[in-house]
Amino acid sequence: MATQSRYANGGARRKVRAWLRAQGLPCHICGMPIDYSLPAGHPMSFEVDEIVPVSRGGSPIDRSNVAPAHRICNERRGNKPLGNPRARELPCPTSQEW
């Protein structure tokens, strides 16, 4: 079975992203608020994180498998499971640190 690409269904992915953004939830990795107005690419900007990473067979469009995250937190987590202590080993920096 091939891994489902997160970009294979762009329309569904955009709907999941909009649904998640509309909730305005904090980062599920560090627990700190997300500034949803920051531009994509900013370390503290909003990203969709797959709880079970796509590379490990998770779905990028299943609403029960996605959560909001800061870009930097998502990058640091990589494809490590959330229960892995190394996934949270570095605290999320504040905007004052940028």
C-alpha positions, 0 to 999 in steps of 0.5 A: 500500500502506497503512502498517501501524499498530503498533496494528492487531494489539494481540495480536501487538504485546503478544507481541513486546513481551513477547518483547523484554522477556524478553531483558533486552537493553541499548538498541540505540541507545545501548548502555546497560542498560535498567531494565525495572522503570521505569514506561512514560513514564519517559525511561529506560524500555523501549520497542520500537523498529522498526529500519525505522520503521513510517512507512517501511514497517517491520513493528511485529510482525516480530521481526527488525525490533524492538529494545529502546530507552530511551524517550528514545533512541527519541524522539531517533531518531524515524524516522531510519535507524540509520545516520544520525549524527544518530540518535545525536547526543545521548548517552543521559543517566544516571538521575543526570541526571534 
